[in-house]
Amino acid sequence: MELNFNSERPIFQQIAEGIEDSILSGVFPEESQIPSITEFSVQYKINPATALKGINLLVDEGMIYKKRGLGMFVAQGAMEALGKKRKAGFYEKFVASLVKEARRLGIGKEELDVMLEKGFSEGEKDKEGEVVL
Amino acid sequence: MSIQIENVSKGFGQVRALDGVSAVLEENKIYGLLGRNGAGKSTLLNIVTNRLFADSGQVLVDGQRVAENDDALSQIFLTSEKTYYPESMKVKDAFRWTRNFYPSFDEAFALRLAGSFQLNLNGKIRGLSTGYASIFKLVTALSVNTPYVLLDEPVLGLDANHRDLFYRVLLAKYGEKPFTVVLSTHLIEEVSSVLEDVVILKNGRVLCADSQENLLARGYAVSGTSSLVDSYIAGKEVLSVDSLGGLRTAYVLGKVEPGELPQGLELSRLNLQKLFIQLTNEEGEK
């Protein structure tokens, strides 16, 4: 997980998304403990209040829960919930900006379809590559 | 529990170094004390610790006046440019000596930390390079365990590795047991992620004192073609405008309403350094 201090996105949001990514990729499995506020603060050299604000976003959404005196843990079912959440945001985050940039460059729908086709077939190759490895 | 700075003024001859400065430094928060050269940062810190005397106004620590009050002063530790140790004193002796003044000083921690920074314990303090003089002060400040720690230009002369180590140790200490930290510095970009609250001084006055979050929410930047930007900012409170060829960026105070921004304009957040530069520029520099 990397933070970009020059990004337009606030650091606390980047922290929340970084933890989400780690849950989705299995780095933080369900029911496992995540690092403490202090550990995040020291690792990324950020004020603990910022780290807390990011983690609280996930606590409010029920992805993370706190065990008093023990620390913070990934909730049961967080992976599925996150998958749904990311899917819901997929259009806004990727498709809308893809079409916007395509329009700017004069790439039409047909040309875009060809590229998507190519993207999917190369993605398949990558998958095969992974199996071989 | 807090440090209250009440209407403090201080002059040096004709120069009015501080002019009616009021601010509150609350317990267990990390502050940035920011200002350009000569804004009055060091003077203010020296008055807070009774090393300089205010012409008027007062400073209270947890409700007690600091002037000639050793009890109140023992709650605060200030590192500053000047080194007050005797000529021939060695680093390790200075640690021992510090414990006499600050009973909560953790000598074992200081020795360990000195090791992490490769600070020579047998070196004479007066003989330390700029970087190691800073390190010596930081090691002391991080080991002293007072409720208020004021750091004047803490990373002066430190290389990137040592600055990194300093911020990590500071945050680890703070995470373990919070205390009030005031970082007075020019290196805004570097410290901004560490700061919760910010006090900006300009020409001896408090320009603003707020949480960093609130401060950054006060404005935004828009960029686009000159004509689009110019028509958008007409009638708005504009801090400044940069032009690069046909591209124009305006720093605007206020909030953007969703959907208000015309097509073709890009919106970006201010960061602390940008905001600081815009707020503290003098006329001729714009």
Interface residues (C-beta under 8 A of the other chain):
Chain A: F5 N6 E8 P10 I11 S36 I37 T38 S41 V42 Y44 K45 I46 N47 P48 A49 T50
Chain B: I30 D164 Y167 R168 L171 A172 Y174 G175 E176 S192 S193 V194 L195 E196 S268 R269 N271
